[in-house]
Amino acid sequence: AEKGYPSLRFDLSGFGDSQNRQGTQTDLERAKTDMIEAFQWLEDRAVAQKFVLVANCSGVDSLHAVACIDSRVVGAVSIDGYAYRNIGVRLLRPKRLLEIARWQRRLRLRKAQLITSPGAPEPVVGVWKREYPSQAKFAQDLKLLVNRNVKLLFVFTSGMDSLYGYEDQFYDMFGFRKVIEIAFFNRADHLISTMAD
């Protein structure tokens, strides 16, 4: 915003300060509706007609879905979004199990969980399960977005190291080396929470 780009950050229905949307839509359908309504709100006020979306982790689900269907999206930044294992990651896995920093990170996370919620039950794994598009479907979507000249930046951190393990992994799997940008911060945590990162 300081550089002159109008910016809107809002909570999707049912998250943070936003109330639940009434109806029988799925979470993803509600998120798409929310985002398209936000576009329209900005357009009606002559703030913007084209949009660049930025999302982290599961927020990438709605970012990706809307980018694929709304031509007003001209750019997207996906942080720790969709990643797919390949042979390169499988070969790196044994080596990464010996990394001390990786184990220190896991221990700090576990300690923080115990401090913030002593005696709390373990989270139910199914609550955080996401429906990834298949690798073939994601490749199709990438082609559609590239053909529409949508600028894409995929950022990966250590939070995805079980799926994404080296700088060129995306290009090795999907191509698009000259048209899609990748940033790999293998020492940054999932939320890129330090000022240095």
PyMOL commands that place a pseudoatom at each C-alpha (Angstrom):
pseudoatom trace, name=CA, resn=ALA, resi=1, chain=A, elem=C, hetatm=0, pos=[0.000, 0.000, 0.000]
pseudoatom trace, name=CA, resn=GLU, resi=2, chain=A, elem=C, hetatm=0, pos=[2.881, 2.383, 0.797]
pseudoatom trace, name=CA, resn=LYS, resi=3, chain=A, elem=C, hetatm=0, pos=[4.149, 1.852, -2.761]
pseudoatom trace, name=CA, resn=GLY, resi=4, chain=A, elem=C, hetatm=0, pos=[0.768, 2.778, -4.232]
pseudoatom trace, name=CA, resn=TYR, resi=5, chain=A, elem=C, hetatm=0, pos=[-0.789, -0.655, -4.629]
pseudoatom trace, name=CA, resn=PRO, resi=6, chain=A, elem=C, hetatm=0, pos=[-4.294, -0.808, -3.173]
pseudoatom trace, name=CA, resn=SER, resi=7, chain=A, elem=C, hetatm=0, pos=[-4.362, -3.796, -0.803]
pseudoatom trace, name=CA, resn=LEU, resi=8, chain=A, elem=C, hetatm=0, pos=[-7.172, -5.671, 0.888]
pseudoatom trace, name=CA, resn=ARG, resi=9, chain=A, elem=C, hetatm=0, pos=[-6.679, -8.254, 3.615]
pseudoatom trace, name=CA, resn=PHE, resi=10, chain=A, elem=C, hetatm=0, pos=[-9.831, -9.872, 4.945]
pseudoatom trace, name=CA, resn=ASP, resi=11, chain=A, elem=C, hetatm=0, pos=[-10.994, -12.975, 6.771]
pseudoatom trace, name=CA, resn=LEU, resi=12, chain=A, elem=C, hetatm=0, pos=[-12.909, -15.532, 4.743]
pseudoatom trace, name=CA, resn=SER, resi=13, chain=A, elem=C, hetatm=0, pos=[-16.358, -16.504, 6.042]
pseudoatom trace, name=CA, resn=GLY, resi=14, chain=A, elem=C, hetatm=0, pos=[-16.155, -18.389, 9.310]
pseudoatom trace, name=CA, resn=PHE, resi=15, chain=A, elem=C, hetatm=0, pos=[-12.558, -17.369, 10.044]
pseudoatom trace, name=CA, resn=GLY, resi=16, chain=A, elem=C, hetatm=0, pos=[-11.186, -14.660, 12.333]
pseudoatom trace, name=CA, resn=ASP, resi=17, chain=A, elem=C, hetatm=0, pos=[-13.587, -11.712, 12.487]
pseudoatom trace, name=CA, resn=SER, resi=18, chain=A, elem=C, hetatm=0, pos=[-15.890, -12.886, 9.681]
pseudoatom trace, name=CA, resn=GLN, resi=19, chain=A, elem=C, hetatm=0, pos=[-19.174, -14.586, 10.445]
pseudoatom trace, name=CA, resn=ASN, resi=20, chain=A, elem=C, hetatm=0, pos=[-20.138, -17.844, 8.795]
pseudoatom trace, name=CA, resn=ARG, resi=21, chain=A, elem=C, hetatm=0, pos=[-21.905, -17.584, 5.463]
pseudoatom trace, name=CA, resn=GLN, resi=22, chain=A, elem=C, hetatm=0, pos=[-25.355, -19.146, 5.507]
pseudoatom trace, name=CA, resn=GLY, resi=23, chain=A, elem=C, hetatm=0, pos=[-26.114, -21.985, 3.116]
pseudoatom trace, name=CA, resn=THR, resi=24, chain=A, elem=C, hetatm=0, pos=[-24.803, -25.391, 2.181]
pseudoatom trace, name=CA, resn=GLN, resi=25, chain=A, elem=C, hetatm=0, pos=[-21.683, -24.430, 0.248]
pseudoatom trace, name=CA, resn=THR, resi=26, chain=A, elem=C, hetatm=0, pos=[-18.441, -26.263, 0.987]
pseudoatom trace, name=CA, resn=ASP, resi=27, chain=A, elem=C, hetatm=0, pos=[-15.554, -24.339, 2.576]
pseudoatom trace, name=CA, resn=LEU, resi=28, chain=A, elem=C, hetatm=0, pos=[-13.890, -23.958, -0.819]
pseudoatom trace, name=CA, resn=GLU, resi=29, chain=A, elem=C, hetatm=0, pos=[-17.108, -22.772, -2.490]
pseudoatom trace, name=CA, resn=ARG, resi=30, chain=A, elem=C, hetatm=0, pos=[-17.634, -20.195, 0.280]
pseudoatom trace, name=CA, resn=ALA, resi=31, chain=A, elem=C, hetatm=0, pos=[-14.039, -19.007, -0.056]
pseudoatom trace, name=CA, resn=LYS, resi=32, chain=A, elem=C, hetatm=0, pos=[-14.415, -18.574, -3.827]
pseudoatom trace, name=CA, resn=THR, resi=33, chain=A, elem=C, hetatm=0, pos=[-17.667, -16.642, -3.321]
pseudoatom trace, name=CA, resn=ASP, resi=34, chain=A, elem=C, hetatm=0, pos=[-16.021, -14.426, -0.673]
pseudoatom trace, name=CA, resn=MET, resi=35, chain=A, elem=C, hetatm=0, pos=[-13.041, -13.632, -2.874]
pseudoatom trace, name=CA, resn=ILE, resi=36, chain=A, elem=C, hetatm=0, pos=[-15.134, -12.859, -5.952]
pseudoatom trace, name=CA, resn=GLU, resi=37, chain=A, elem=C, hetatm=0, pos=[-17.377, -10.594, -3.830]
pseudoatom trace, name=CA, resn=ALA, resi=38, chain=A, elem=C, hetatm=0, pos=[-14.240, -8.826, -2.558]
pseudoatom trace, name=CA, resn=PHE, resi=39, chain=A, elem=C, hetatm=0, pos=[-13.103, -8.269, -6.160]
pseudoatom trace, name=CA, resn=GLN, resi=40, chain=A, elem=C, hetatm=0, pos=[-16.508, -6.841, -7.011]
pseudoatom trace, name=CA, resn=TRP, resi=41, chain=A, elem=C, hetatm=0, pos=[-16.506, -4.600, -3.923]
pseudoatom trace, name=CA, resn=LEU, resi=42, chain=A, elem=C, hetatm=0, pos=[-13.134, -3.144, -4.963]
pseudoatom trace, name=CA, resn=GLU, resi=43, chain=A, elem=C, hetatm=0, pos=[-14.209, -2.814, -8.586]
pseudoatom trace, name=CA, resn=ASP, resi=44, chain=A, elem=C, hetatm=0, pos=[-17.477, -1.052, -7.669]
pseudoatom trace, name=CA, resn=ARG, resi=45, chain=A, elem=C, hetatm=0, pos=[-15.463, 1.527, -5.722]
pseudoatom trace, name=CA, resn=ALA, resi=46, chain=A, elem=C, hetatm=0, pos=[-13.038, 2.040, -8.641]
pseudoatom trace, name=CA, resn=VAL, resi=47, chain=A, elem=C, hetatm=0, pos=[-10.157, 0.787, -6.485]
pseudoatom trace, name=CA, resn=ALA, resi=48, chain=A, elem=C, hetatm=0, pos=[-8.984, -2.001, -8.808]
pseudoatom trace, name=CA, resn=GLN, resi=49, chain=A, elem=C, hetatm=0, pos=[-10.007, -4.086, -11.788]
pseudoatom trace, name=CA, resn=LYS, resi=50, chain=A, elem=C, hetatm=0, pos=[-7.115, -6.549, -11.767]
pseudoatom trace, name=CA, resn=PHE, resi=51, chain=A, elem=C, hetatm=0, pos=[-5.917, -8.555, -8.805]
pseudoatom trace, name=CA, resn=VAL, resi=52, chain=A, elem=C, hetatm=0, pos=[-2.844, -10.316, -7.450]
pseudoatom trace, name=CA, resn=LEU, resi=53, chain=A, elem=C, hetatm=0, pos=[-3.661, -12.898, -4.786]
pseudoatom trace, name=CA, resn=VAL, resi=54, chain=A, elem=C, hetatm=0, pos=[-1.335, -13.920, -1.952]
pseudoatom trace, name=CA, resn=ALA, resi=55, chain=A, elem=C, hetatm=0, pos=[-1.994, -16.905, 0.302]
pseudoatom trace, name=CA, resn=ASN, resi=56, chain=A, elem=C, hetatm=0, pos=[-0.197, -19.284, 2.638]
pseudoatom trace, name=CA, resn=CYS, resi=57, chain=A, elem=C, hetatm=0, pos=[-0.764, -23.027, 3.122]
pseudoatom trace, name=CA, resn=SER, resi=58, chain=A, elem=C, hetatm=0, pos=[-4.445, -24.001, 2.922]
pseudoatom trace, name=CA, resn=GLY, resi=59, chain=A, elem=C, hetatm=0, pos=[-5.311, -20.455, 1.813]
pseudoatom trace, name=CA, resn=VAL, resi=60, chain=A, elem=C, hetatm=0, pos=[-3.720, -21.444, -1.483]
pseudoatom trace, name=CA, resn=ASP, resi=61, chain=A, elem=C, hetatm=0, pos=[-6.685, -23.764, -2.121]
pseudoatom trace, name=CA, resn=SER, resi=62, chain=A, elem=C, hetatm=0, pos=[-9.081, -20.855, -2.638]
pseudoatom trace, name=CA, resn=LEU, resi=63, chain=A, elem=C, hetatm=0, pos=[-6.421, -18.670, -4.301]
pseudoatom trace, name=CA, resn=HIS, resi=64, chain=A, elem=C, hetatm=0, pos=[-5.781, -21.375, -6.890]
pseudoatom trace, name=CA, resn=ALA, resi=65, chain=A, elem=C, hetatm=0, pos=[-9.459, -22.123, -7.485]
pseudoatom trace, name=CA, resn=VAL, resi=66, chain=A, elem=C, hetatm=0, pos=[-10.312, -18.444, -8.042]
pseudoatom trace, name=CA, resn=ALA, resi=67, chain=A, elem=C, hetatm=0, pos=[-7.230, -17.763, -10.187]
pseudoatom trace, name=CA, resn=CYS, resi=68, chain=A, elem=C, hetatm=0, pos=[-8.316, -20.577, -12.521]
pseudoatom trace, name=CA, resn=ILE, resi=69, chain=A, elem=C, hetatm=0, pos=[-11.834, -19.194, -13.055]
pseudoatom trace, name=CA, resn=ASP, resi=70, chain=A, elem=C, hetatm=0, pos=[-11.580, -15.391, -12.785]
pseudoatom trace, name=CA, resn=SER, resi=71, chain=A, elem=C, hetatm=0, pos=[-9.767, -13.510, -15.544]
pseudoatom trace, name=CA, resn=ARG, resi=72, chain=A, elem=C, hetatm=0, pos=[-9.363, -10.464, -13.262]
pseudoatom trace, name=CA, resn=VAL, resi=73, chain=A, elem=C, hetatm=0, pos=[-6.615, -12.394, -11.454]
pseudoatom trace, name=CA, resn=VAL, resi=74, chain=A, elem=C, hetatm=0, pos=[-3.345, -11.365, -13.116]
pseudoatom trace, name=CA, resn=GLY, resi=75, chain=A, elem=C, hetatm=0, pos=[-0.930, -12.668, -10.488]
pseudoatom trace, name=CA, resn=ALA, resi=76, chain=A, elem=C, hetatm=0, pos=[-0.732, -15.146, -7.637]
pseudoatom trace, name=CA, resn=VAL, resi=77, chain=A, elem=C, hetatm=0, pos=[1.766, -15.774, -4.848]
pseudoatom trace, name=CA, resn=SER, resi=78, chain=A, elem=C, hetatm=0, pos=[1.394, -19.225, -3.290]
pseudoatom trace, name=CA, resn=ILE, resi=79, chain=A, elem=C, hetatm=0, pos=[3.378, -19.721, -0.090]
pseudoatom trace, name=CA, resn=ASP, resi=80, chain=A, elem=C, hetatm=0, pos=[3.781, -23.383, 0.929]
pseudoatom trace, name=CA, resn=GLY, resi=81, chain=A, elem=C, hetatm=0, pos=[0.840, -24.324, -1.245]
pseudoatom trace, name=CA, resn=TYR, resi=82, chain=A, elem=C, hetatm=0, pos=[0.774, -27.359, -3.507]
pseudoatom trace, name=CA, resn=ALA, resi=83, chain=A, elem=C, hetatm=0, pos=[3.875, -29.533, -3.693]
pseudoatom trace, name=CA, resn=TYR, resi=84, chain=A, elem=C, hetatm=0, pos=[4.331, -33.048, -4.988]
pseudoatom trace, name=CA, resn=ARG, resi=85, chain=A, elem=C, hetatm=0, pos=[7.117, -35.472, -4.126]
pseudoatom trace, name=CA, resn=ASN, resi=86, chain=A, elem=C, hetatm=0, pos=[9.435, -36.608, -6.858]
pseudoatom trace, name=CA, resn=ILE, resi=87, chain=A, elem=C, hetatm=0, pos=[12.456, -38.885, -6.966]
pseudoatom trace, name=CA, resn=GLY, resi=88, chain=A, elem=C, hetatm=0, pos=[14.774, -36.003, -5.989]
pseudoatom trace, name=CA, resn=VAL, resi=89, chain=A, elem=C, hetatm=0, pos=[12.943, -35.454, -2.687]
pseudoatom trace, name=CA, resn=ARG, resi=90, chain=A, elem=C, hetatm=0, pos=[12.913, -39.182, -1.963]
pseudoatom trace, name=CA, resn=LEU, resi=91, chain=A, elem=C, hetatm=0, pos=[16.682, -39.325, -2.477]
pseudoatom trace, name=CA, resn=LEU, resi=92, chain=A, elem=C, hetatm=0, pos=[17.216, -36.341, -0.136]
pseudoatom trace, name=CA, resn=ARG, resi=93, chain=A, elem=C, hetatm=0, pos=[14.988, -37.719, 2.631]
pseudoatom trace, name=CA, resn=PRO, resi=94, chain=A, elem=C, hetatm=0, pos=[17.557, -39.989, 4.383]
pseudoatom trace, name=CA, resn=LYS, resi=95, chain=A, elem=C, hetatm=0, pos=[20.087, -37.133, 4.411]
pseudoatom trace, name=CA, resn=ARG, resi=96, chain=A, elem=C, hetatm=0, pos=[17.541, -34.698, 5.904]
pseudoatom trace, name=CA, resn=LEU, resi=97, chain=A, elem=C, hetatm=0, pos=[16.753, -37.072, 8.759]
pseudoatom trace, name=CA, resn=LEU, resi=98, chain=A, elem=C, hetatm=0, pos=[20.305, -36.451, 10.002]
pseudoatom trace, name=CA, resn=GLU, resi=99, chain=A, elem=C, hetatm=0, pos=[20.010, -32.651, 10.004]
pseudoatom trace, name=CA, resn=ILE, resi=100, chain=A, elem=C, hetatm=0, pos=[20.206, -31.306, 13.561]
pseudoatom trace, name=CA, resn=ALA, resi=101, chain=A, elem=C, hetatm=0, pos=[18.418, -28.050, 12.671]
pseudoatom trace, name=CA, resn=ARG, resi=102, chain=A, elem=C, hetatm=0, pos=[15.432, -30.033, 11.429]
pseudoatom trace, name=CA, resn=TRP, resi=103, chain=A, elem=C, hetatm=0, pos=[15.118, -31.912, 14.744]
pseudoatom trace, name=CA, resn=GLN, resi=104, chain=A, elem=C, hetatm=0, pos=[15.623, -28.687, 16.730]
pseudoatom trace, name=CA, resn=ARG, resi=105, chain=A, elem=C, hetatm=0, pos=[12.780, -27.084, 14.769]
pseudoatom trace, name=CA, resn=ARG, resi=106, chain=A, elem=C, hetatm=0, pos=[10.478, -30.026, 15.506]
pseudoatom trace, name=CA, resn=LEU, resi=107, chain=A, elem=C, hetatm=0, pos=[11.357, -29.971, 19.219]
pseudoatom trace, name=CA, resn=ARG, resi=108, chain=A, elem=C, hetatm=0, pos=[10.731, -26.205, 19.465]
pseudoatom trace, name=CA, resn=LEU, resi=109, chain=A, elem=C, hetatm=0, pos=[7.343, -26.656, 17.806]
pseudoatom trace, name=CA, resn=ARG, resi=110, chain=A, elem=C, hetatm=0, pos=[6.409, -29.501, 20.130]
pseudoatom trace, name=CA, resn=LYS, resi=111, chain=A, elem=C, hetatm=0, pos=[7.555, -27.525, 23.179]
pseudoatom trace, name=CA, resn=ALA, resi=112, chain=A, elem=C, hetatm=0, pos=[5.479, -24.525, 22.087]
pseudoatom trace, name=CA, resn=GLN, resi=113, chain=A, elem=C, hetatm=0, pos=[2.428, -26.760, 21.665]
pseudoatom trace, name=CA, resn=LEU, resi=114, chain=A, elem=C, hetatm=0, pos=[2.850, -28.160, 25.173]
pseudoatom trace, name=CA, resn=ILE, resi=115, chain=A, elem=C, hetatm=0, pos=[3.349, -24.711, 26.724]
pseudoatom trace, name=CA, resn=THR, resi=116, chain=A, elem=C, hetatm=0, pos=[0.339, -23.131, 25.019]
pseudoatom trace, name=CA, resn=SER, resi=117, chain=A, elem=C, hetatm=0, pos=[-2.001, -26.016, 25.685]
pseudoatom trace, name=CA, resn=PRO, resi=118, chain=A, elem=C, hetatm=0, pos=[-0.795, -28.243, 28.539]
pseudoatom trace, name=CA, resn=GLY, resi=119, chain=A, elem=C, hetatm=0, pos=[-2.904, -31.348, 28.855]
pseudoatom trace, name=CA, resn=ALA, resi=120, chain=A, elem=C, hetatm=0, pos=[-4.767, -30.599, 25.634]
pseudoatom trace, name=CA, resn=PRO, resi=121, chain=A, elem=C, hetatm=0, pos=[-5.610, -33.626, 23.526]
pseudoatom trace, name=CA, resn=GLU, resi=122, chain=A, elem=C, hetatm=0, pos=[-3.622, -34.239, 20.387]
pseudoatom trace, name=CA, resn=PRO, resi=123, chain=A, elem=C, hetatm=0, pos=[-5.205, -32.535, 17.370]
pseudoatom trace, name=CA, resn=VAL, resi=124, chain=A, elem=C, hetatm=0, pos=[-7.368, -34.677, 15.161]
pseudoatom trace, name=CA, resn=VAL, resi=125, chain=A, elem=C, hetatm=0, pos=[-5.349, -35.226, 12.008]
pseudoatom trace, name=CA, resn=GLY, resi=126, chain=A, elem=C, hetatm=0, pos=[-8.406, -35.269, 9.752]
pseudoatom trace, name=CA, resn=VAL, resi=127, chain=A, elem=C, hetatm=0, pos=[-9.294, -31.683, 10.674]
pseudoatom trace, name=CA, resn=TRP, resi=128, chain=A, elem=C, hetatm=0, pos=[-6.333, -30.375, 8.677]
pseudoatom trace, name=CA, resn=LYS, resi=129, chain=A, elem=C, hetatm=0, pos=[-6.621, -32.729, 5.728]
pseudoatom trace, name=CA, resn=ARG, resi=130, chain=A, elem=C, hetatm=0, pos=[-6.672, -30.888, 2.440]
pseudoatom trace, name=CA, resn=GLU, resi=131, chain=A, elem=C, hetatm=0, pos=[-7.872, -32.006, -0.938]
pseudoatom trace, name=CA, resn=TYR, resi=132, chain=A, elem=C, hetatm=0, pos=[-4.903, -31.475, -3.233]
pseudoatom trace, name=CA, resn=PRO, resi=133, chain=A, elem=C, hetatm=0, pos=[-5.566, -31.495, -6.951]
pseudoatom trace, name=CA, resn=SER, resi=134, chain=A, elem=C, hetatm=0, pos=[-3.864, -34.456, -8.574]
pseudoatom trace, name=CA, resn=GLN, resi=135, chain=A, elem=C, hetatm=0, pos=[-0.466, -33.708, -10.043]
pseudoatom trace, name=CA, resn=ALA, resi=136, chain=A, elem=C, hetatm=0, pos=[-1.927, -34.074, -13.552]
pseudoatom trace, name=CA, resn=LYS, resi=137, chain=A, elem=C, hetatm=0, pos=[-4.793, -31.648, -12.761]
pseudoatom trace, name=CA, resn=PHE, resi=138, chain=A, elem=C, hetatm=0, pos=[-2.377, -29.136, -11.227]
pseudoatom trace, name=CA, resn=ALA, resi=139, chain=A, elem=C, hetatm=0, pos=[-0.213, -29.315, -14.378]
pseudoatom trace, name=CA, resn=GLN, resi=140, chain=A, elem=C, hetatm=0, pos=[-3.324, -28.594, -16.489]
pseudoatom trace, name=CA, resn=ASP, resi=141, chain=A, elem=C, hetatm=0, pos=[-4.203, -25.636, -14.253]
pseudoatom trace, name=CA, resn=LEU, resi=142, chain=A, elem=C, hetatm=0, pos=[-0.667, -24.256, -14.556]
pseudoatom trace, name=CA, resn=LYS, resi=143, chain=A, elem=C, hetatm=0, pos=[-0.920, -24.417, -18.343]
pseudoatom trace, name=CA, resn=LEU, resi=144, chain=A, elem=C, hetatm=0, pos=[-4.263, -22.593, -18.257]
pseudoatom trace, name=CA, resn=LEU, resi=145, chain=A, elem=C, hetatm=0, pos=[-2.851, -19.832, -16.007]
pseudoatom trace, name=CA, resn=VAL, resi=146, chain=A, elem=C, hetatm=0, pos=[0.354, -19.443, -18.032]
pseudoatom trace, name=CA, resn=ASN, resi=147, chain=A, elem=C, hetatm=0, pos=[-1.651, -19.248, -21.274]
pseudoatom trace, name=CA, resn=ARG, resi=148, chain=A, elem=C, hetatm=0, pos=[-3.697, -16.471, -19.664]
pseudoatom trace, name=CA, resn=ASN, resi=149, chain=A, elem=C, hetatm=0, pos=[-0.438, -14.656, -18.800]
pseudoatom trace, name=CA, resn=VAL, resi=150, chain=A, elem=C, hetatm=0, pos=[-1.045, -14.856, -15.047]
pseudoatom trace, name=CA, resn=LYS, resi=151, chain=A, elem=C, hetatm=0, pos=[2.232, -14.099, -13.235]
pseudoatom trace, name=CA, resn=LEU, resi=152, chain=A, elem=C, hetatm=0, pos=[2.931, -16.907, -10.763]
pseudoatom trace, name=CA, resn=LEU, resi=153, chain=A, elem=C, hetatm=0, pos=[5.297, -17.054, -7.817]
pseudoatom trace, name=CA, resn=PHE, resi=154, chain=A, elem=C, hetatm=0, pos=[5.547, -20.225, -5.733]
pseudoatom trace, name=CA, resn=VAL, resi=155, chain=A, elem=C, hetatm=0, pos=[7.362, -19.861, -2.410]
pseudoatom trace, name=CA, resn=PHE, resi=156, chain=A, elem=C, hetatm=0, pos=[8.489, -22.933, -0.454]
pseudoatom trace, name=CA, resn=THR, resi=157, chain=A, elem=C, hetatm=0, pos=[9.915, -23.032, 3.075]
pseudoatom trace, name=CA, resn=SER, resi=158, chain=A, elem=C, hetatm=0, pos=[11.204, -25.654, 5.486]
pseudoatom trace, name=CA, resn=GLY, resi=159, chain=A, elem=C, hetatm=0, pos=[7.564, -26.172, 6.459]
pseudoatom trace, name=CA, resn=MET, resi=160, chain=A, elem=C, hetatm=0, pos=[7.152, -28.180, 3.253]
pseudoatom trace, name=CA, resn=ASP, resi=161, chain=A, elem=C, hetatm=0, pos=[10.416, -30.106, 3.423]
pseudoatom trace, name=CA, resn=SER, resi=162, chain=A, elem=C, hetatm=0, pos=[8.732, -33.509, 3.409]
pseudoatom trace, name=CA, resn=LEU, resi=163, chain=A, elem=C, hetatm=0, pos=[7.244, -32.628, -0.005]
pseudoatom trace, name=CA, resn=TYR, resi=164, chain=A, elem=C, hetatm=0, pos=[9.537, -29.957, -1.410]
pseudoatom trace, name=CA, resn=GLY, resi=165, chain=A, elem=C, hetatm=0, pos=[13.252, -30.454, -0.939]
pseudoatom trace, name=CA, resn=TYR, resi=166, chain=A, elem=C, hetatm=0, pos=[15.365, -28.545, -3.463]
pseudoatom trace, name=CA, resn=GLU, resi=167, chain=A, elem=C, hetatm=0, pos=[15.293, -25.356, -5.506]
pseudoatom trace, name=CA, resn=ASP, resi=168, chain=A, elem=C, hetatm=0, pos=[14.506, -26.758, -8.969]
pseudoatom trace, name=CA, resn=GLN, resi=169, chain=A, elem=C, hetatm=0, pos=[12.035, -29.437, -7.888]
pseudoatom trace, name=CA, resn=PHE, resi=170, chain=A, elem=C, hetatm=0, pos=[9.048, -27.528, -9.319]
pseudoatom trace, name=CA, resn=TYR, resi=171, chain=A, elem=C, hetatm=0, pos=[10.750, -27.077, -12.686]
pseudoatom trace, name=CA, resn=ASP, resi=172, chain=A, elem=C, hetatm=0, pos=[11.860, -30.718, -12.775]
pseudoatom trace, name=CA, resn=MET, resi=173, chain=A, elem=C, hetatm=0, pos=[8.247, -31.774, -12.326]
pseudoatom trace, name=CA, resn=PHE, resi=174, chain=A, elem=C, hetatm=0, pos=[6.277, -29.195, -14.328]
pseudoatom trace, name=CA, resn=GLY, resi=175, chain=A, elem=C, hetatm=0, pos=[8.646, -27.182, -16.523]
pseudoatom trace, name=CA, resn=PHE, resi=176, chain=A, elem=C, hetatm=0, pos=[7.664, -23.518, -17.061]
pseudoatom trace, name=CA, resn=ARG, resi=177, chain=A, elem=C, hetatm=0, pos=[11.173, -22.432, -16.031]
pseudoatom trace, name=CA, resn=LYS, resi=178, chain=A, elem=C, hetatm=0, pos=[11.028, -19.156, -17.958]
pseudoatom trace, name=CA, resn=VAL, resi=179, chain=A, elem=C, hetatm=0, pos=[7.469, -18.166, -17.076]
pseudoatom trace, name=CA, resn=ILE, resi=180, chain=A, elem=C, hetatm=0, pos=[6.882, -19.221, -13.443]
pseudoatom trace, name=CA, resn=GLU, resi=181, chain=A, elem=C, hetatm=0, pos=[9.014, -17.925, -10.595]
pseudoatom trace, name=CA, resn=ILE, resi=182, chain=A, elem=C, hetatm=0, pos=[10.095, -20.107, -7.669]
pseudoatom trace, name=CA, resn=ALA, resi=183, chain=A, elem=C, hetatm=0, pos=[11.561, -18.966, -4.344]
pseudoatom trace, name=CA, resn=PHE, resi=184, chain=A, elem=C, hetatm=0, pos=[12.968, -21.626, -2.017]
pseudoatom trace, name=CA, resn=PHE, resi=185, chain=A, elem=C, hetatm=0, pos=[13.694, -20.594, 1.576]
pseudoatom trace, name=CA, resn=ASN, resi=186, chain=A, elem=C, hetatm=0, pos=[14.816, -23.879, 3.083]
pseudoatom trace, name=CA, resn=ARG, resi=187, chain=A, elem=C, hetatm=0, pos=[15.733, -22.274, 6.424]
pseudoatom trace, name=CA, resn=ALA, resi=188, chain=A, elem=C, hetatm=0, pos=[12.571, -20.176, 6.863]
pseudoatom trace, name=CA, resn=ASP, resi=189, chain=A, elem=C, hetatm=0, pos=[9.702, -21.591, 8.892]
pseudoatom trace, name=CA, resn=HIS, resi=190, chain=A, elem=C, hetatm=0, pos=[6.223, -22.157, 7.502]
pseudoatom trace, name=CA, resn=LEU, resi=191, chain=A, elem=C, hetatm=0, pos=[5.002, -18.654, 8.449]
pseudoatom trace, name=CA, resn=ILE, resi=192, chain=A, elem=C, hetatm=0, pos=[8.252, -16.901, 7.463]
pseudoatom trace, name=CA, resn=SER, resi=193, chain=A, elem=C, hetatm=0, pos=[8.112, -15.423, 10.953]
pseudoatom trace, name=CA, resn=THR, resi=194, chain=A, elem=C, hetatm=0, pos=[11.570, -13.927, 11.435]
pseudoatom trace, name=CA, resn=MET, resi=195, chain=A, elem=C, hetatm=0, pos=[12.555, -10.501, 10.134]
pseudoatom trace, name=CA, resn=ALA, resi=196, chain=A, elem=C, hetatm=0, pos=[15.656, -11.962, 8.474]
pseudoatom trace, name=CA, resn=ASP, resi=197, chain=A, elem=C, hetatm=0, pos=[13.583, -14.456, 6.483]
for i in range(1, 197): cmd.bond("trace and resi %d" % i, "trace and resi %d" % (i + 1))
show_as sticks, trace
zoom trace
